Amino acid sequence: MSTSKMVGHVLGFVFVTFLAGCGSYNTPSGPIPHPASSRFAFVANSLSNNVSSFGVDPQTGHLSLIGTVPTGGTTPRVIVVEPSGNFAYVGNTDSNNISVFAIDANSGKLTMVGSPVSTGNRPSFIVLAPAGNLLYVVNQNEDHITGFSIDSDSGALSPLTGSVPTDRAPVAIIFHPSGHFAYVDNFNSSDVTVYRVDSSGALGLLGAIPVGLSPSALSMHPSGKFAFVASLASNQVTTFSIDQASGALTPLTPSVTTGNGPDSVAVDAQGRFAYVTNAIEGTVSTFSIDAATGTLTPISTVTAGTIPVALTLDPSGRFAYVANQGSDNVTLFGVDPTTGALNPAGPVVNAGTGPSWVVVR
């Protein structure tokens, strides 16, 4: 990627040679009981090539380490969990493959299923289709998307035939809640490509629309009416309205200013608030969302760790977790139910080296 995705995915890579191959599944002394109703968090650690599992206290949001398992690949960046909660998928950017893990519903422990599955060159992002039966990968160095079907019993991936072009250096993909459209932001061409999705899951390119410089992340409003695109080099988030019949994007102006180096954007399940991690300055910005127009209004900015690159909200919407790639930890925030503002809610938790993604189930 020319100029690279300069923050969050490049800084700190000086340690990768030293750390490559470290670690096996390490369990803390003494078992940590987690009933089946408990929630778990999984963190992809891009520089130690492993995934950390945590138990989540449903009352406080606090994380307790369960263990860490190697991915069998290099530079894991993104982890997704399919709807049943039985399987997790990890994209390994520099080894060009995806690791599949079974999730123990009682303990949260991860067990690898088979060997990592090959993708295209430099899989920068993976996502599940809304139905959860298909997984898609954007291959950054080949400028295309490939797909896999998911076996519901074993979690195994089977490649779909062919590939679909993107523009230059795709870095993320999202789906419309209807499942009829998909969107990809392309870092080097500073645009978003739009796709129609047919009943088989095949993607058809509809066109592209310009956005701010070096788009680094995008997110969808749960209503499907709006999409939000963060542009890392121009420190902004652009809101697009979505035509529900054609999937076409129309930018709303003006874009809103973020902190320095926006590298991820997340929207809460009710579509009331948006959260942007600002990787260069180490903060998270909170915005309210106008349900009728999609307009973003700044609420507050809080300090996270060093190089925050991803934020996820827990299913209850009460807590937010930020992966800090530069400080090797996860920051916990409570979410104000009225304003959406973030407030520190507990101790910072150590992860592996270079945590780049966190998901809570």
C-alpha positions in Angstrom: 0.0 0.0 0.0 1.7 3.2 -1.0 2.1 5.5 2.0 0.8 2.4 3.8 -2.1 2.6 6.2 0.3 4.6 8.1 -1.1 4.4 11.6 -2.5 1.4 13.4 -1.3 -1.1 10.7 2.3 0.0 10.3 3.7 1.6 13.4 5.1 -0.9 15.8 6.0 -3.4 13.1 9.6 -3.0 14.0 9.0 -5.7 16.6 7.5 -8.3 14.4 10.6 -10.3 13.6 11.4 -10.7 17.3 7.9 -11.7 18.2 7.0 -13.9 15.3 6.0 -17.4 16.3 5.8 -16.6 20.0 3.3 -18.3 22.3 1.0 -21.3 22.5 -2.4 -21.5 24.1 -1.5 -20.2 27.6 -4.1 -20.6 30.3 -3.8 -18.6 33.6 -3.1 -20.7 36.7 -6.4 -22.1 37.9 -9.5 -22.4 35.7 -11.8 -19.4 35.2 -15.4 -20.6 35.2 -17.7 -19.0 32.6 -21.2 -20.3 32.4 -22.7 -20.7 28.9 -24.7 -17.4 29.4 -21.4 -15.5 29.9 -20.0 -13.2 27.2 -16.6 -13.4 25.8 -14.2 -11.0 24.0 -11.6 -12.0 21.4 -8.7 -9.8 20.5 -6.6 -10.2 17.3 -2.9 -9.4 18.1 -1.2 -8.4 14.9 2.4 -8.5 16.0 2.4 -11.6 18.2 0.3 -13.6 15.7 -2.3 -14.8 18.1 -5.8 -14.3 19.5 -6.5 -13.6 23.2 -9.8 -14.7 24.8 -11.4 -12.9 27.7 -14.4 -13.5 29.9 -16.6 -10.4 30.1 -18.3 -9.5 33.4 -21.9 -8.6 32.4 -22.3 -6.1 35.2 -19.0 -4.2 35.0 -17.8 -5.0 31.5 -14.4 -6.0 33.0 -12.3 -8.5 31.1 -10.5 -11.5 32.6 -8.0 -13.4 30.5 -8.9 -16.9 29.5 -6.0 -17.7 27.2 -4.1 -17.0 24.0 -3.9 -19.2 20.9 -1.7 -18.8 17.9 -3.4 -18.2 14.6 -1.0 -20.2 12.5 -0.7 -17.2 10.2 1.1 -13.9 10.2 -0.3 -10.4 11.1 -3.8 -11.2 12.2 -5.8 -8.0 11.8 -9.5 -8.8 11.9 -11.6 -11.3 13.8 -15.3 -12.0 13.2 -17.7 -14.4 14.9 -20.6 -16.0 13.0 -24.2 -15.5 14.4 -24.5 -18.8 16.3 -21.3 -17.9 18.3 -19.8 -21.3 17.5 -17.0 -20.2 15.2 -14.5 -17.3 14.8 -12.6 -16.3 11.7 -9.3 -14.4 11.7 -7.7 -12.7 8.7 -3.9 -13.1 8.6 -2.8 -10.2 6.4 0.8 -11.1 5.7 0.4 -14.9 5.3 -2.6 -14.5 2.9 -4.9 -16.8 4.8 -7.8 -17.1 7.2 -7.7 -19.1 10.5 -10.9 -20.9 11.6 -11.6 -21.5 15.3 -14.3 -23.3 17.2 -15.5 -21.4 20.3 -16.2 -23.4 23.5 -19.6 -22.0 24.7 -18.7 -22.7 28.3 -15.1 -21.6 28.6 -14.6 -19.2 25.7 -11.5 -21.2 24.7 -10.6 -21.2 21.0 -9.6 -24.4 19.1 -8.3 -24.2 15.5 -10.4 -26.0 12.9 -8.1 -27.5 10.3 -5.3 -25.4 8.7 -5.6 -21.8 7.7 -7.4 -21.3 4.4 -5.7 -19.5 1.5 -7.0 -16.1 0.3 -5.8 -13.6 -2.2 -2.7 -11.4 -1.7 -2.8 -9.4 1.5 -6.4 -9.9 2.9 -6.9 -6.6 4.7 -10.4 -7.2 5.9 -13.0 -10.0 6.3 -16.7 -9.7 6.9 -19.7 -12.0 7.2 -22.8 -11.5 5.0 -25.9 -10.5 7.1 -27.2 -14.1 7.0 -23.9 -15.4 8.4 -23.5 -18.2 5.8 -20.9 -16.4 3.6 -17.6 -14.7 4.3 -16.0 -12.1 2.1 -12.4 -10.9 1.9 -10.9 -7.8 0.4 -7.4 -8.6 -1.0 -5.5 -5.4 -0.8 -2.6 -6.2 -3.1 -4.8 -7.7 -5.9 -7.6 -5.1 -5.8 -10.4 -7.6 -5.6 -12.9 -9.4 -3.4 -13.1 -13.2 -2.9 -15.8 -15.2 -1.0 -16.3 -18.4 1.0 -19.3 -20.4 2.0 -19.4 -21.5 5.6 -20.3 -25.0 6.7 -22.8 -24.5 9.6 -21.7 -27.7 11.3 -17.9 -27.6 11.1 -17.3 -23.9 10.5 -15.1 -24.9 7.5 -14.7 -22.4 4.6 -15.2 -23.4 0.9 -14.1 -20.8 -1.7 -16.7 -19.4 -4.0 -15.8 -19.3 -7.7 -14.1 -16.2 -9.1 -13.4 -12.7 -7.8 -14.8 -9.2 -8.1 -12.7 -6.1 -8.8 -12.4 -3.2 -6.4 -10.5 0.0 -6.9 -6.9 0.5 -5.6 -5.9 -1.0 -2.3 -9.2 -2.0 -0.7 -9.1 -2.0 3.1 -12.6 -2.7 4.3 -16.0 -4.0 3.2 -19.5 -3.8 4.8 -22.9 -5.0 3.8 -26.3 -3.3 3.8 -28.6 -4.8 6.4 -30.9 -6.1 3.6 -28.0 -8.1 2.2 -28.6 -6.7 -1.2 -25.6 -4.3 -1.4 -22.0 -4.2 -0.3 -19.5 -1.3 -0.1 -15.7 -1.2 -0.1 -13.4 1.6 0.7 -10.2 1.9 -1.4 -7.2 3.5 0.4 -5.1 4.4 -2.6 -7.9 5.6 -4.9 -9.8 7.5 -2.2 -13.2 6.2 -3.2 -15.9 3.7 -2.3 -17.0 1.0 -4.7 -20.6 -0.2 -4.6 -21.9 -3.7 -5.3 -25.2 -5.4 -5.8 -25.5 -8.8 -4.1 -27.6 -11.5 -5.8 -29.4 -14.4 -4.1 -26.4 -16.6 -4.4 -24.1 -14.1 -2.7 -22.4 -13.1 -6.0 -21.2 -9.5 -6.1 -21.7 -7.2 -9.1 -19.8 -3.9 -9.4 -22.2 -1.0 -9.8 -19.7 1.9 -9.6 -17.5 4.1 -7.4 -17.9 7.4 -5.6 -15.1 9.7 -4.4 -14.5 10.3 -0.6 -11.8 11.9 1.5 -8.1 11.1 1.3 -7.1 7.6 2.2 -10.4 6.1 3.4 -9.5 3.7 6.2 -12.8 2.4 7.6 -16.5 2.4 7.0 -19.6 1.6 9.0 -23.3 1.2 8.3 -26.3 2.7 10.1 -28.6 -0.1 11.4 -31.5 1.4 9.5 -29.5 0.9 6.2 -30.2 4.6 5.3 -26.7 5.9 5.9 -23.0 4.8 5.6 -20.1 6.5 7.4 -16.6 6.6 5.9 -13.5 7.6 7.9 -10.6 9.1 5.8 -7.3 8.8 7.6 -5.2 11.4 5.7 -7.9 14.1 5.7 -9.1 13.6 9.3 -12.8 13.5 8.5 -15.9 11.3 8.4 -18.2 11.5 5.4 -21.9 10.5 5.7 -23.6 9.0 2.7 -27.3 8.5 2.2 -28.2 5.2 0.6 -30.8 4.7 -2.1 -32.7 1.7 -0.8 -33.6 0.5 -4.3 -30.3 0.9 -6.1 -27.8 1.0 -3.3 -26.3 4.2 -4.7 -24.4 6.5 -2.3 -25.0 10.3 -2.1 -22.5 12.3 0.1 -23.9 14.6 2.7 -22.0 17.8 3.1 -20.0 19.0 4.8 -18.0 16.1 6.2 -17.2 16.3 9.9 -13.7 16.8 11.3 -12.3 14.0 13.5 -9.1 13.8 15.6 -5.8 13.1 13.9 -5.6 9.8 12.0 -9.2 8.3 12.1 -8.7 4.6 11.6 -12.0 3.0 12.6 -15.7 4.0 12.9 -18.4 2.2 14.8 -22.1 2.8 15.2 -24.2 1.7 18.1 -27.0 -0.8 17.6 -29.8 1.8 17.9 -28.1 4.1 15.4 -27.9 7.0 17.8 -24.1 7.4 18.1 -20.9 7.0 16.1 -17.4 6.4 17.5 -14.2 7.1 15.7 -10.7 6.0 16.9 -8.0 8.6 16.1 -4.9 6.5 15.8 -2.2 9.3 15.6 -3.4 11.3 18.6 -4.6 8.3 20.7 -8.2 9.4 21.2 -11.8 8.4 20.5 -14.4 10.9 19.2 -18.1 10.5 19.9 -20.8 11.9 17.5 -24.5 11.9 17.8 -26.4 10.8 14.6 -29.5 12.5 13.4 -31.9 9.6 12.6 -33.6 11.6 9.8 -30.7 13.1 8.0 -27.6 11.1 9.1 -25.9 14.3 10.2 -23.1 13.8 12.7 -22.7 16.2 15.6 -19.6 16.1 17.9 -20.2 15.2 21.5 -16.9 14.6 23.2 -13.4 13.2 22.7 -11.6 10.9 25.3 -8.1 9.6 25.6 -7.5 5.9 24.8 -4.2 4.1 24.6 -1.4 4.4 22.1 -2.5 4.0 18.5 -6.1 3.0 19.0 -7.2 1.2 15.8 -10.5 -0.4 16.6 -13.6 0.0 18.8 -16.4 -2.4 19.5 -19.6 -2.0 21.6 -20.8 -5.0 23.7 -24.2 -6.4 22.8 -25.9 -4.5 25.6 -24.5 -1.2 24.4 -23.3 -0.3 27.9 -19.6 -0.8 27.3 -17.1 0.1 24.6 -13.7 -1.7 24.1 -10.8 -0.1 22.2 -7.8 -2.1 20.9 -4.6 0.0 21.3 -2.0 -1.3 18.9 0.9 0.8 20.2 0.4 0.1 23.9 -0.6 -3.6 23.6 -3.8 -3.3 25.6 -7.5 -2.8 25.5 -9.3 0.2 27.1 -12.7 -0.2 28.6 -15.3 2.6 28.6 -18.8 2.9 29.9 -21.3 4.4 27.5 -23.7 7.1 28.8 -27.1 5.9 27.8 -28.4 9.4 27.2 -25.5 11.3 25.5 -23.4 8.4 24.2 -20.3 9.9 25.8 -17.6 7.5 26.8 -16.2 7.3 30.4 -13.3 5.2 31.7 -14.9 2.2 33.3 -12.2 -0.1 34.6 -8.6 -1.1 34.4 -6.7 -1.2 31.1 -6.2 -4.9 30.2 -3.0 -6.2 28.6 -3.5 -8.1 25.3 -0.9 -9.7 23.0 1.5 -7.5 21.0 -0.1 -5.1 18.6 -3.8 -5.7 19.2 -5.7 -4.6 16.1 -9.3 -5.8 16.6 -11.6 -6.7 19.4 -15.0 -8.4 19.2 -17.5 -9.2 22.0 -20.0 -12.0 21.9 
